[in-house]
Amino acid sequence: MTSTATASPAQTGRGGEAVPVLRTEGLTIRFGGLTALNNVNFEVMRGEIRAIIGPNGAGKSTFFNCLTGVLHPTSGRILFNGDDITQLPPDGISRKGIARSYQITNILPNATTLENVRIAVQSRRHGWSMFRHYTYYRDILDKAEAVLDSVGLKSKADELAANLSHGEQRNLEIGIALATEPQLLCLDEPTAGMSTAETQDTVALVRRIAKDLTILIVEHDMQVVMGLADKITVLHYGEILAEGKPAEIQENPRVLEVYLKT
């Protein structure tokens, strides 16, 4: 799904050509003698849904961890909206406009659904005081409630997060990410462990929120990938094996050999 909004200066170059919202240049990360990512040159355009697939150990989560500041590369650069974010810490990258979800659900189980999102909203609003109760800030609550509505959890606002179903918890995590007002959302296996019905609901959710976001998604469910992605990048042993539209990836003999095996 591609945004139809008019390109901003950050979206186009001086000659009017499209400029990627995210680009990596020679991204490499080594752990001792193990090379987890090797010279990865990658770019994603604004408004794109890009899937990253590959066998276990291909480097997908390491790539996400580099993009979000959890890990710093051994060499290479990461550019976001043209700014070098390679050495920024996770909170600095988050404030630049990149958010992520994790393979393992990362929520506050003993807080309510609304409180989980409200805390994320509050992290982006600097005009609040620790000496006033958060209910004083109506704009924060309004934003949190709007986010819950967008991920289908408004009716569960007062429910403890621990009591939500697995699918609802995963969607709450997406809501927490959205509450930080990102431009780029990185989803790490968002449908893992979900029932068929929950998976369908989450796919529909990703399609809805993609209207206003660029999305990177790591996902093992190929039906989800082929149904959502505008373009797919295949990683293998830390390198880009192939890139292309879903139909091209499905027919790529190298991808069929090492990953899809069909």
C-alpha positions as CSV (number, residue, x, y, z in Angstrom):
1,M,0.0,0.0,0.0
2,T,1.5,3.3,-1.1
3,S,0.7,6.6,0.4
4,T,-1.0,9.1,-2.0
5,A,-0.1,12.1,0.0
6,T,1.9,14.9,-1.6
7,A,5.6,14.3,-1.1
8,S,7.3,16.5,1.5
9,P,10.8,17.9,1.1
10,A,12.0,14.9,3.1
11,Q,10.5,12.6,0.5
12,T,12.0,14.0,-2.7
13,G,15.4,15.1,-3.8
14,R,16.3,18.3,-5.5
15,G,15.5,16.9,-8.9
16,G,12.1,15.6,-7.7
17,E,13.3,12.0,-7.5
18,A,11.9,9.9,-4.6
19,V,14.2,9.7,-1.6
20,P,14.1,6.7,0.8
21,V,12.8,7.3,4.3
22,L,15.3,4.7,5.5
23,R,18.6,3.6,4.0
24,T,21.5,1.4,5.2
25,E,24.9,1.6,3.6
26,G,27.3,-1.3,4.0
27,L,25.6,-2.3,7.3
28,T,27.8,-5.0,9.0
29,I,27.7,-6.4,12.5
30,R,30.1,-9.0,13.9
31,F,30.0,-10.9,17.2
32,G,33.5,-12.2,17.6
33,G,34.1,-14.4,14.6
34,L,30.4,-14.5,13.6
35,T,29.2,-12.1,10.9
36,A,25.5,-11.5,11.6
37,L,25.0,-8.9,8.9
38,N,27.4,-8.4,6.0
39,N,27.4,-5.3,3.9
40,V,23.6,-4.8,3.8
41,N,22.6,-2.0,1.4
42,F,18.8,-1.5,1.9
43,E,16.3,1.2,1.3
44,V,12.6,1.6,1.9
45,M,10.4,4.3,0.4
46,R,7.9,6.4,2.4
47,G,4.4,4.8,2.6
48,E,5.7,1.3,1.7
49,I,5.0,-2.0,3.5
50,R,8.2,-3.9,3.2
51,A,8.5,-7.5,4.5
52,I,11.9,-9.0,5.5
53,I,12.0,-12.8,5.4
54,G,14.6,-15.5,5.6
55,P,15.5,-18.7,7.4
56,N,16.2,-18.8,11.1
57,G,19.5,-17.2,11.8
58,A,19.4,-15.1,8.6
59,G,19.9,-11.8,10.5
60,K,16.3,-10.5,10.5
61,S,16.1,-9.6,14.3
62,T,19.7,-8.4,14.3
63,F,18.8,-6.0,11.4
64,F,15.8,-4.7,13.4
65,N,18.0,-4.3,16.5
66,C,20.4,-2.2,14.5
67,L,17.7,0.0,13.1
68,T,16.3,0.7,16.5
69,G,19.5,1.2,18.4
70,V,19.5,-2.0,20.5
71,L,22.7,-2.9,18.6
72,H,25.3,-0.8,16.9
73,P,26.9,-2.0,13.7
74,T,30.6,-2.8,13.4
75,S,30.7,-0.8,10.2
76,G,28.3,1.0,7.8
77,R,25.6,3.6,8.3
78,I,21.9,3.9,8.9
79,L,20.2,7.0,7.5
80,F,16.6,8.0,8.4
81,N,15.1,11.0,6.6
82,G,18.7,11.7,5.5
83,D,20.0,11.9,9.1
84,D,22.7,9.5,10.3
85,I,21.2,7.6,13.2
86,T,23.8,4.8,13.3
87,Q,25.1,5.5,16.8
88,L,22.0,6.9,18.4
89,P,20.6,5.0,21.5
90,P,17.1,3.5,21.3
91,D,15.3,6.5,22.9
92,G,17.0,8.8,20.5
93,I,16.0,6.7,17.5
94,S,12.4,6.5,18.9
95,R,12.3,10.3,19.1
96,K,13.4,10.5,15.5
97,G,10.3,8.6,14.5
98,I,11.1,4.9,14.5
99,A,9.0,2.5,16.7
100,R,9.0,-1.3,16.9
101,S,7.2,-4.3,18.3
102,Y,9.0,-7.4,19.5
103,Q,8.8,-11.2,18.9
104,I,7.9,-11.6,22.6
105,T,5.0,-9.3,23.7
106,N,6.4,-6.3,25.6
107,I,3.7,-4.7,27.7
108,L,3.0,-3.8,31.3
109,P,0.8,-6.7,32.3
110,N,-0.4,-5.2,35.6
111,A,-1.4,-1.9,34.1
112,T,-4.6,-1.3,32.3
113,T,-4.8,-1.3,28.5
114,L,-5.3,2.5,28.6
115,E,-2.4,3.1,31.0
116,N,0.0,1.1,28.7
117,V,-0.8,3.5,25.9
118,R,-1.2,6.6,28.0
119,I,2.4,6.2,29.3
120,A,3.7,5.9,25.7
121,V,1.7,9.1,24.7
122,Q,3.0,10.9,27.7
123,S,6.6,10.1,26.7
124,R,6.1,12.4,23.6
125,R,4.4,15.3,25.5
126,H,6.9,17.4,27.3
127,G,4.6,20.0,28.8
128,W,3.5,17.9,31.8
129,S,4.5,18.1,35.4
130,M,5.1,15.2,37.8
131,F,3.3,17.2,40.5
132,R,0.0,17.0,38.6
133,H,-2.1,13.8,38.1
134,Y,-2.1,12.6,34.5
135,T,-5.9,13.1,34.3
136,Y,-5.2,16.8,34.3
137,Y,-3.8,16.4,30.8
138,R,-6.9,15.8,28.7
139,D,-5.0,15.9,25.5
140,I,-2.9,12.9,26.6
141,L,-6.0,10.8,27.5
142,D,-7.7,11.8,24.3
143,K,-4.7,10.7,22.3
144,A,-4.4,7.4,24.2
145,E,-8.1,6.7,23.7
146,A,-7.8,7.4,20.0
147,V,-4.9,5.0,19.7
148,L,-6.9,2.3,21.5
149,D,-9.7,2.9,19.1
150,S,-7.4,2.5,16.1
151,V,-6.2,-0.9,17.3
152,G,-9.7,-2.1,18.2
153,L,-9.2,-2.1,22.0
154,K,-11.2,0.9,23.1
155,S,-13.8,-1.3,24.8
156,K,-10.9,-2.9,26.8
157,A,-9.5,0.4,28.1
158,D,-10.0,-0.5,31.8
159,E,-9.0,-4.2,31.4
160,L,-5.6,-5.2,32.9
161,A,-3.3,-6.0,30.0
162,A,-2.5,-9.4,31.5
163,N,-6.2,-10.4,31.0
164,L,-6.3,-9.6,27.3
165,S,-6.1,-12.5,24.8
166,H,-2.8,-13.1,23.1
167,G,-4.0,-11.4,19.9
168,E,-5.2,-8.4,21.9
169,Q,-1.9,-8.1,23.7
170,R,0.0,-8.2,20.4
171,N,-2.3,-5.5,19.1
172,L,-1.8,-3.5,22.3
173,E,1.9,-3.5,21.7
174,I,1.3,-2.1,18.2
175,G,-0.9,0.6,19.9
176,I,2.0,1.4,22.3
177,A,4.3,1.9,19.3
178,L,1.7,4.0,17.5
179,A,1.3,6.2,20.6
180,T,4.9,7.4,20.1
181,E,3.8,8.9,16.8
182,P,6.3,7.1,14.5
183,Q,6.9,7.6,10.8
184,L,8.4,4.1,10.5
185,L,7.0,1.1,12.4
186,C,9.0,-2.1,12.6
187,L,6.8,-5.1,13.4
188,D,8.7,-8.2,14.5
189,E,6.6,-11.3,13.9
190,P,3.3,-9.6,14.8
191,T,1.1,-12.6,14.2
192,A,3.3,-15.2,16.0
193,G,1.3,-17.6,18.1
194,M,-2.1,-16.2,16.9
195,S,-5.1,-18.2,15.8
196,T,-6.3,-17.8,12.3
197,A,-9.0,-15.4,13.3
198,E,-6.5,-13.3,15.3
199,T,-4.1,-13.3,12.4
200,Q,-6.8,-12.0,10.1
201,D,-7.6,-9.2,12.5
202,T,-4.0,-8.2,12.8
203,V,-3.5,-8.2,9.1
204,A,-6.5,-5.9,8.8
205,L,-5.1,-3.7,11.5
206,V,-1.7,-3.4,9.7
207,R,-3.5,-2.5,6.5
208,R,-5.5,0.3,8.3
209,I,-2.5,1.9,10.0
210,A,-0.4,1.6,6.8
211,K,-2.3,4.6,5.4
212,D,-0.2,6.9,7.5
213,L,3.0,5.0,8.0
214,T,6.0,3.2,6.5
215,I,6.0,-0.3,7.8
216,L,8.8,-2.9,8.0
217,I,7.6,-6.4,9.0
218,V,9.5,-9.5,9.8
219,E,7.1,-12.4,9.5
220,H,7.3,-16.2,9.0
221,D,3.7,-16.7,7.8
222,M,4.0,-16.4,4.1
223,Q,0.3,-16.0,3.5
224,V,0.5,-12.8,5.7
225,V,3.7,-11.6,3.9
226,M,2.4,-12.2,0.4
227,G,-0.9,-10.5,1.2
228,L,0.5,-7.4,2.9
229,A,3.9,-6.5,1.4
230,D,4.5,-4.1,-1.5
231,K,8.1,-5.5,-1.7
232,I,10.0,-8.3,0.0
233,T,13.7,-8.4,1.1
234,V,15.1,-11.9,1.6
235,L,18.0,-12.3,4.0
236,H,20.3,-15.3,4.1
237,Y,23.4,-15.7,6.3
238,G,23.3,-11.9,7.0
239,E,23.2,-10.9,3.3
240,I,20.4,-9.8,1.0
241,L,19.7,-12.8,-1.2
242,A,16.9,-11.2,-3.2
243,E,14.4,-8.3,-3.4
244,G,11.3,-7.8,-5.3
245,K,7.5,-7.8,-5.4
246,P,5.7,-10.8,-3.8
247,A,5.2,-12.5,-7.2
248,E,8.8,-12.1,-8.1
249,I,10.0,-13.6,-4.8
250,Q,7.7,-16.5,-5.1
251,E,9.2,-17.3,-8.5
252,N,12.9,-16.6,-7.6
253,P,14.8,-19.9,-7.9
254,R,17.4,-19.0,-5.3
255,V,14.7,-18.0,-2.7
256,L,12.8,-21.2,-3.5
257,E,16.0,-23.2,-2.9
258,V,17.0,-21.7,0.4
259,Y,13.8,-20.6,2.0
260,L,10.4,-21.2,0.5
261,K,11.3,-24.8,-0.7
262,T,8.2,-25.2,-2.9
